[in-house]
Amino acid sequence: MTIGFTHETLGQRVVFAPKDAADATSAEVAGLGARRVMVIAAPAERTLADRVCADVPVALVHDDVRMHVPVENAERARAAAAESRADALLSIGGGSTTGLAKAVALTTGLPIVAVPTTYAGSEATPVWGLTSGNEKQTGVDPRVLPASIVYDAALTTSLPVELSVASGLNAMAHCVDSMWAPHSDPLDIALSAEGARALTTGLPRVVAAPEGLEGRQDTLFGAYLAAVAFASAGSGLHHKICHVLGGRYDLPHAQTHAVVLPHVLALNAPNAPDADRRLSQAFGSDTALDGLEALQTQLDAPRALRDLGMRRADLPDAVAAILPVAPPSNPTPVTEDNVAGLLQRAWEGAPPR
Ligand code: NAD
């Protein structure tokens, strides 16, 4: 077999520092030579931020964070960065907080140290997102890739179990979709397979012992591998679908990923035998779909878009919006019929087969 591909490795430091976020973060900030740090953390993340910032030269704490980064929030944060003469950004929180730091970095070029407290993975990608009205615009820019990531699993023990499950399945979606996304390569596939294995080990332990570090560490490690794969492979069909659903109907990000994922896997697995084999090994199951479904059941994961607030009447509009953005390279050719069937089943929470 010939192995030929091109892979771009992103330049970023990553520090895994269990129970040691404060020291690791101050070292990363010092490494940048920063003296006036703008800390970004949502109100729910403030206690964690105070723990992490003990030895950081903080110029300003900014907590005006909203999911999907509305343009007005980005403008306010950029103005605050300029006014405080910040020379670096420190984001402490979930994907929404990282997203706001990225929006500031996009126009100011300030370096980011990211301290994630969910499993969303935005910290390992150069992808930014901004929302205007109900249109979410995304782009790729090297300026928004954090210079350093500090992972401390102890910062995720306060994430409620339901949100931990949804966020962990958002990470699993990075693994699964990276198996066949437009720029997927053998390195992405290897990272995805190991990421899926770590998430499959970690998430049930998070549910069994949310305060324990072991499950949290595996899940965080899996989320990082997943995000690195996703950053290289790009958005496959699953991410295109969730992007449309999240943007148009204001559905919660991680939960939407958790619901849609088995349906996309059911569509693609018959025409992606290598992905099916690697994922079933990661899940320890006969088929990838069996493994994912068993995991979802074990985690009591969300199953229906209608439970997340989507209206049945919006399904035809969603199908029409998904068809033009579906990747032509998707393993199973995408048709109006199969997308309509997939969405209908995901909406009602029917089995994905
Ligand atoms: P989130 O950041 O909105 O967090 C969900 C809620 O949990 C928030 O209220 C937050 O304050 C709270 N929270 C976070 N960590 C906590 C903790 N440890 N303890 C208690 N509460 C905590 O949700 P998310 O799923 O992490 O991120 C979603 C956003 O990230 C979306 O906008 C999505 O588009 C974006 N995202 C971007 C990328 C990318 O590559 N650019 C990748 C994944 C997600």
Residues whose N, C-alpha, C, O or C-beta is under 5 A from the ligand:
A	BS01	NAD	A42 A44 E45 M67 H68 G93 G94 G95 S96 T97 T117 T118 A120 G121 S122 T125 V127 W128 L155 T156 S158 L159 H253 A254
